[in-house]
């Protein structure tokens, strides 16, 4: 599988896999730790996946801080299942 995709594709696949395995939405911070991806790489890839409808990003607030919760959609689950079985 690694030979068919460029680095940014592999990052997107890793994001989708991580979100699929998670039982709850994750923050950017949590995703950077699990996927071992930098913030600068993660955010644009998440934005792209969001535009495609593979993930859903929701803004949340805690005292003095804004954050985004990220979860995979049904479309994202179907897509990652297809990619990992090829």
N, C-alpha and C positions, 0 to 999 in steps of 0.2 A: 504494500500500500504506500510506503514512503516514497517510492520512486515516481508515482503518478502525480504527486502533489508538490506544490511549492511550499515554502516555510509558512506563509500566511494561511494557506489552506490547512496545514497541519495544526496550526494554532486554533483555527475555527473548529476543526474536528475535535480537538482536545477540550475546548470550551463546551461543546455540545455533549460530549461523553460525560464530562464532570457534572453538568447540570442534570443529565438524565439519571445519573447514579445518586444524586442528592435527593433527599426526601423533602427538602424545603428550599425556598429561594436563597441564593447566595449574593453576597456583596462583591463589589470589585476586589476588595481586599482579600476576601476568602478565595476568590477565583485565582488571584495572582499567586497565592500560596499553594493551592492544590495543583494548578497547571504549570507552575514554575515559569510563568510568563511575566514580563515587566508590565507595569501600568501603561506605559506608552504604546505597547503592542496590544494589550488587552482591550483598552477602551475603543479604538477604531474597529477592531474585529467584532466586538460586541455590538457596536453601532450598526455595522454592516449586517450582522445576523438579525438584529432587530428590524431593520428595513425589509429584510426578506421574510419576516414573520416567523423565524425559527426560534426566537426567544422573545420574552416580554420583559421590559424594564419598567419598574415602578419606583417613583421617588418616595422616600420616607424621610422623616425628621426625628432626630433625637435632640436633647438639649444642646443647643449651639452648633448643630451639625446636620447637614443634608447628606443623604446617601441614596444609592439605588439598589433595589432588590432585583435580582435577575433570575428568571426561571425559564425553562424550556417549554415550548408550546407543543401541541399535538403534531403539527407540521414538522417541527424540529426533531421530535422523537422518530417520526417516520423516516425522515432524511438520514439521521445518524444510524438508524437500524439498517438502512439500505447501504450506506457507506461502509459500515464495519463488516457486513457480510460479503462484500465484493472481494 
